[in-house]
């Protein structure tokens, strides 16, 4: 009798096992340590020990087979003059799902239309560097915030 129970097809994929109380936030290559609630997913097919999802809802692969640094750092970007690098990151607006926003070049204005607020990723011509410049303001008056400029 017990032999038959252990030979029942679980309906799970390669490198997966059925868990009576699985996690709602299974790790992926892009998010190996996801923040999660203690929510139980009943009879879930999840990756076996030493395996991880290659992407959300993807196949279970060996942890060693995950691509290294799936989000490209700004140091590897070559943003043109007049733009700045916005670092990529994993965003989890709800638990789940999460998604990856890739590193990208944007104009030196924030997506809201306002000026850039930091020197992070701010590109300047050769021989110049970014510096936060404080605009002149009157005493006892709300002063505008500093802005990055090439000096």
N, C-alpha and C positions, 0 to 999 in steps of 0.2 A: 504494500500500500504506500509506504513512504517513498519508495523509488519512483512511483508514478507522480507523486506530488512534486518532487524536485525536477522532473523531466518535463513538466508542463511548460509550453511556450509562453513566455511572459508578454510577448507582443512588443518588447523593447528592441531598440536598434543595437548595432555593434557597440561594444564597450559601455553598454547601459545595463542597469539593473532596476527592477521594480522595488520601490521603497514604500512601505506602508504609510509613512509620514515624511514626505520629502519637503525640501525647502521651496519657497515661492520665488527665491532669488538665487537661482543656480549660477555659480561662477562661470565666466567666459574668459577667453584670452584677453579681451579688451578690459574686462572688469573682474580680475581674479579674486578680489575680496569685496564683493558688493555689500553695502549696508542693507539690512533687511529686517523685517518684522519677524516675530516668532510664529508666523502663519504656517499651518501644516497643509501640504497638498497630498491628499489621500491617493494611494496607489500610483504614484508618479514614476515614470521611467526617467532615471537620472544617471549621470555619469558614474562609472565605477571609480574606486579609489585610484589615484594617480592619473585620472583622465579629467578633461575639462571641455566645455563646449567651445568649438572654434568661433562661434558667434551666437547671438541670441537665437534659439530654436535650431541651431545647426548640429553637426555631428560631434560625437565625443572623440577627442583626439588626445594623444599623450601630452601632458603638460610641456614636455620638452619640444613638441612640434609647434607650439604657439609662435607666431611671428614676434620677433623682438621689437619692442617699442612701437606698437601699432599706430601711435599718434606721433607724427613727425615734429621734432622740436623746432622752434623758431631759428635756432642756430644753423639749421640745414635749409632754411628758406632763403631765397634770393628775391626779396620784394623790391620792386622798382622804387626809384625816388618818388616822393610824394605819397607813399603808402607806408603802412606799418604792419607788422606781423601780429596776428591775433592767435595766441596759442590754442591748440585743440584741447578738448577735454571730454570726458564722459559725463553726460548730463542725465540725471534721473529725476524728472519732474514728478513721477509717480512711482510707486513700488509695486510691481514692475510697470512699465518697461523703461529701460535705459537706452540711450543712443549716443553715438560718438560724433562729436562735432570736430571735423578735421581742422588742422592748422591752416590758416589762410592769410592772404594779403588783403588789406582793406585800405581805402583812402584814409588819409590822416585825420579824418573826421569820424566820430563814433557813428554807429548805425542809426542813432537817434537824430543825427544831423548836427549835434553839438560838437565842439572841438574835442580832440583827444585829451585825455586827462592824466596820462603818465608817459614817461619816456620808454616804457617797456615795448620793444619791437618797433619803435619810432625810427625810421631811416633818415639819415642825413647824408649830404654829399660828402665825398672824400675830403678829409681835412677838417671837418666840422663834427661836433658832437651834440647830442641832445642835452638840453638843460631846462629845468623847470623855471619859467620866468613869472615873477609876481608882478601883475600890472599895478600902476600907481593907483592909490585910492585915498579918499579923504578920511581923516580921523572920525571916529564915532559913526561911520557909515558902513553898511554892508559891503565888504570888498569882494570883487570877483575872484574866483579861484585861480591858482597859477595854471599855466598851460605850457606844454613842451614846445621848445623852439630849437632850431639848429643854430649853434653859435660857434 
